Amino acid sequence: MTAPTGLREREKARVRRELIDAALLLFERRGFEQTTVQEIADAAQVSRRTFHRHFPAKAAVVFSHEEDVMSYLLAALDRRPPHEAVFVALRAALREFLLDGAEAELRRRQADTARRARLVLITNPQLRQENFTGTFGRRDALARSFARRGGLAEDDLRAKLAAATCFAAFGVGLDDWVASPTPSLDRLYEILDSTVAALQHGLEIPAAAGDD
């Protein structure tokens, strides 16, 4: 007798989560390059084949949370009223996503995973380059969301530029958050909200007043 779909999905999510936790712990202790897929599978008490059912390679473990977070964020963005401008809606979606009390434990776990994965990225230039390439799909998904909200063509340059600048801002914000002495969810929201607010209101930096 096969397990119900809901039970199967929960089991898959549990194994995936344990693989991510095991991998990040090994990366932190031994380094990304020194850790093998077999070691990750052994630590999670699954087979190498099971690992590859969830991830094509160990680098995908580091990036996996970004796919998850982006899907949650896009869903929150889609729930915003259609009359809201894109940055207004994005700031509200970030608040809903990060500070939702009903999902507080899940969000804390996701934030901890994001922090640990970001630390692995920061210390591995090759991974950062791979992540830069991997962001294209997520950036384009955000651009399409912006285009729909603004009633623009899917390939509109303004939507693409807004999404690209958001991703740059998110990267700067995440690095700042990871370096914070208190990398809490509230702090993450404050930092990311301030980066989007800077884009919303303009990034011009006035010149320092010179001596007369």
Order of alpha helices (4+ residues) and beta strands (2+ residues): alpha-alpha-alpha-alpha-alpha-alpha-alpha-alpha-alpha
